[in-house]
Amino acid sequence: MINKKKVLVLNLPNKEQITRRYMCSYVSPESLLPPHELISVAAIAREWKNADVKLIDAIAEGWETDRVAVEIYKYQPDIIVSITGFECFEEDMDELRSIKSNFPESKMILFGHYATNFSQETLKHSNADYIILGEPDLIFSDLYDAIIGNLNIETVEGIAYTKNNKFIKQGNGNRIPNPNDLPMPCYDILPKDKYYEPLLSSPFGMIQSARGCPYQCNFCVKSFGTQLTTLNPERIVEEIKVWQQLFNVKSIRFIDDTFTINRKRVIELCKLMVNKKLDIEWACLSRTDNVDAEILSWMKKAGCKRIYFGMESGSKRMLELYKKNFTLEQSKEAFSLCRKYKIESAAFFMSGHPEETEADFKATVDFAVNSDLNFASFNPLTPYPGTSMFNEMSNQLDFSIYPYKNNWKDESVYKEFARRKKIFYKAFYFRPSYFYLNASALLKNMKEIAGMGFGLIRYILWDKKFVISGLKGAHDK
């Protein structure tokens, strides 16, 4: 009997609780999402290649480098696959280099937005064997065959590697036209009861029902590009049922860049969820010009508890600068409709654009406090490589991939943001009307709300660090 090849998918350790995704990575002290892209690659290895697969989620397990090394030694993988982060990129490189030095016989494969855009630097600093460029699933399938079958690596499109000290890049990686053709992610290899999101029921699960986003927001890193590809409603329901069977999940987060972009698909999905009596609450990301009374009505019937909106600003001028292409009037109407259908609305706002004036900031505060929003987060604008905003503002940024830094050259930006953040949170959360409008939600989630509220008070009064991690997402890394 031939022994199965072993594939390890590794969510790297870090001193912080990091959520890593292709489109972003961020410190998430109050939430933790499963490493979806890693378990999707694991499914290719197991379902298509008949490999043995194992996940080490060092973030979820709270494991440090030494413990990870012990687990790798016990497993002895033929292939190690990992995803690289953003702000933690330098630390990721150091971890990977250490792992490769200790396990030189294991082929190391990396993917991620930075690994794709800085593939030569990533190879150099990580000592990895191969970089997958872009959407990883099908490219990994071809690369696996070449590695395990000892075939000519030059036939694999969408990878970068080094040969005889020469950097080689083969193609740019093509999008997967139909994700329904891919196997279901290996949800069963996830550790139990490790993942959660504020104010959503536990146990908690996550599904990516679409990849890509055609909108042109100039600061946003997308999930593999602008081409939208989607799972059909039947496949989504199947994945929800697997989550329920494996972990008895009570809530699901759809992590699509813009879940509601295909209105017909969402309504069909909601009708199917109602017919199948799935009895699960869920949350998603949307745009304010993507919702109306009909779609919200069906979303509520199907269990939607919360919608996260990438609002960014309450200033018409800033929305135009960010290329959001929706209006303040549309946004207020969307939040009012959410309240009408008893769906929580949460919005991401940000500040720090060099052209943002105090008047723009005050317009944002006024908009937020005079809307029907349940929750709001306020975060610094950071232009990332691969976005048009980064290209436009590169002369104002101090950027280096390794050692990693991505800072505004004008340091006063950070001082001004800290001032504005306090003003925003105080104005939004500490007003009598907020408690009146959100009384039922606050009472229902009193324990969690109390902890967040105390953290917010400490931040406003004593400059302590404060993060609403559950309200960080695709639109504000």
Summary of the structure (lengths in Angstrom):
residues: 477
radius of gyration: 22.2
end to end distance: 48.0
largest distance: 72.1
contacts: 1593
relative contact order: 0.10
helix: 43%
strand: 19%
